[in-house]
Structures are given as structure tokens and as C-alpha cells.
Amino acid sequence: MTKKLIQHGNSAALVLEKPILQLLNIDMTTELEIVTDGRNIIISPVANKESESDLLASLEKVNRVHGTTLKRLAK
């Protein structure tokens, strides 16, 4: 897919169609991170800090309860 920028006031805008937004689970309230390597623009949804901390807490619980078993399985 190729896109062109459109004029939005004194700025340029890139329109993302609804199927792309749905595919990435992005809506108008989603914070986006924009990075570049000097040639490419990478736009990513900002990770939800609550979800990340919940995941880390769950991992810690699994390791606490099943750590010995997981270590034995890794061998």
C-alpha cells in the first residue's frame, strides 16, 4: 500500500483507514510512539503500563509456584 500526505492546517497528515486501525487495535484514544532511523518512520501503539505490570506480576507468580519444574524442563 502506498499513501500520500495530506495538508492539515500548516501540517502534513497521514490518513489511516479503519481496517488498518482495527488490525492494530488502535483507536482515536490510543497513544502512538513515533521513531525514525533516519530513513523510515515507525509508528507503534504505546504499551499499556498497567498491562505490562500485570504481565510481570503474573510471570513472577508462575516462577514462584512452578520455578523448579520449569528449570527441570529446561534441562
C-alpha beads as a LAMMPS data file, in Angstrom:
LAMMPS data file: protein, C-alpha beads

75 atoms
74 bonds

1 atom types
1 bond types

-500.0 500.0 xlo xhi
-500.0 500.0 ylo yhi
-500.0 500.0 zlo zhi

Masses

1 110.0

Atoms # bond

1 1 1 0.000 0.000 0.000
2 1 1 1.281 3.452 -0.788
3 1 1 -0.064 6.629 0.765
4 1 1 0.400 10.355 0.279
5 1 1 0.394 13.002 2.953
6 1 1 -2.485 15.466 3.015
7 1 1 -2.499 19.109 4.125
8 1 1 -3.930 19.627 7.624
9 1 1 -3.649 23.304 8.520
10 1 1 0.076 24.098 8.478
11 1 1 0.965 20.431 8.988
12 1 1 1.002 17.242 6.967
13 1 1 -1.209 14.296 7.922
14 1 1 -1.267 10.624 7.039
15 1 1 -4.758 9.109 6.923
16 1 1 -5.034 5.536 8.230
17 1 1 -8.094 3.637 7.089
18 1 1 -10.390 1.848 9.530
19 1 1 -9.255 -1.713 8.577
20 1 1 -5.645 -0.827 9.430
21 1 1 -6.689 0.693 12.747
22 1 1 -8.777 -2.374 13.572
23 1 1 -5.960 -4.725 12.623
24 1 1 -3.596 -2.938 15.022
25 1 1 -6.270 -2.423 17.696
26 1 1 -5.798 1.352 17.539
27 1 1 -8.489 3.970 18.041
28 1 1 -8.569 7.751 18.443
29 1 1 -7.551 7.469 22.121
30 1 1 -4.514 5.224 21.566
31 1 1 -1.181 6.900 22.277
32 1 1 1.298 6.332 19.479
33 1 1 5.082 6.319 19.608
34 1 1 6.875 7.626 16.529
35 1 1 10.533 6.752 15.929
36 1 1 12.803 7.005 12.943
37 1 1 16.085 5.503 11.850
38 1 1 16.766 8.473 9.594
39 1 1 15.076 6.871 6.592
40 1 1 11.932 5.118 7.878
41 1 1 9.140 6.199 10.188
42 1 1 7.882 3.586 12.652
43 1 1 4.558 4.251 14.365
44 1 1 3.642 1.920 17.241
45 1 1 0.942 1.901 19.901
46 1 1 2.371 2.783 23.305
47 1 1 2.376 -0.245 25.582
48 1 1 -0.175 -0.024 28.354
49 1 1 1.863 0.244 31.581
50 1 1 -0.881 -1.451 33.624
51 1 1 -0.951 -4.447 31.287
52 1 1 2.834 -4.658 31.374
53 1 1 2.945 -4.600 35.177
54 1 1 0.143 -7.211 35.333
55 1 1 2.139 -9.443 32.994
56 1 1 5.296 -9.084 35.089
57 1 1 3.355 -9.867 38.270
58 1 1 1.873 -12.973 36.631
59 1 1 5.303 -14.108 35.447
60 1 1 6.696 -13.671 38.930
61 1 1 3.851 -15.751 40.378
62 1 1 4.337 -18.536 37.810
63 1 1 8.080 -18.601 38.509
64 1 1 7.484 -18.673 42.259
65 1 1 4.999 -21.551 42.043
66 1 1 6.492 -23.544 39.157
67 1 1 10.112 -22.337 39.008
68 1 1 11.654 -25.676 39.977
69 1 1 9.590 -27.554 37.405
70 1 1 10.421 -25.038 34.673
71 1 1 14.135 -25.326 35.432
72 1 1 13.954 -29.125 35.230
73 1 1 12.065 -28.920 31.918
74 1 1 14.718 -26.568 30.520
75 1 1 17.443 -29.198 31.028

Bonds

1 1 1 2
2 1 2 3
3 1 3 4
4 1 4 5
5 1 5 6
6 1 6 7
7 1 7 8
8 1 8 9
9 1 9 10
10 1 10 11
11 1 11 12
12 1 12 13
13 1 13 14
14 1 14 15
15 1 15 16
16 1 16 17
17 1 17 18
18 1 18 19
19 1 19 20
20 1 20 21
21 1 21 22
22 1 22 23
23 1 23 24
24 1 24 25
25 1 25 26
26 1 26 27
27 1 27 28
28 1 28 29
29 1 29 30
30 1 30 31
31 1 31 32
32 1 32 33
33 1 33 34
34 1 34 35
35 1 35 36
36 1 36 37
37 1 37 38
38 1 38 39
39 1 39 40
40 1 40 41
41 1 41 42
42 1 42 43
43 1 43 44
44 1 44 45
45 1 45 46
46 1 46 47
47 1 47 48
48 1 48 49
49 1 49 50
50 1 50 51
51 1 51 52
52 1 52 53
53 1 53 54
54 1 54 55
55 1 55 56
56 1 56 57
57 1 57 58
58 1 58 59
59 1 59 60
60 1 60 61
61 1 61 62
62 1 62 63
63 1 63 64
64 1 64 65
65 1 65 66
66 1 66 67
67 1 67 68
68 1 68 69
69 1 69 70
70 1 70 71
71 1 71 72
72 1 72 73
73 1 73 74
74 1 74 75
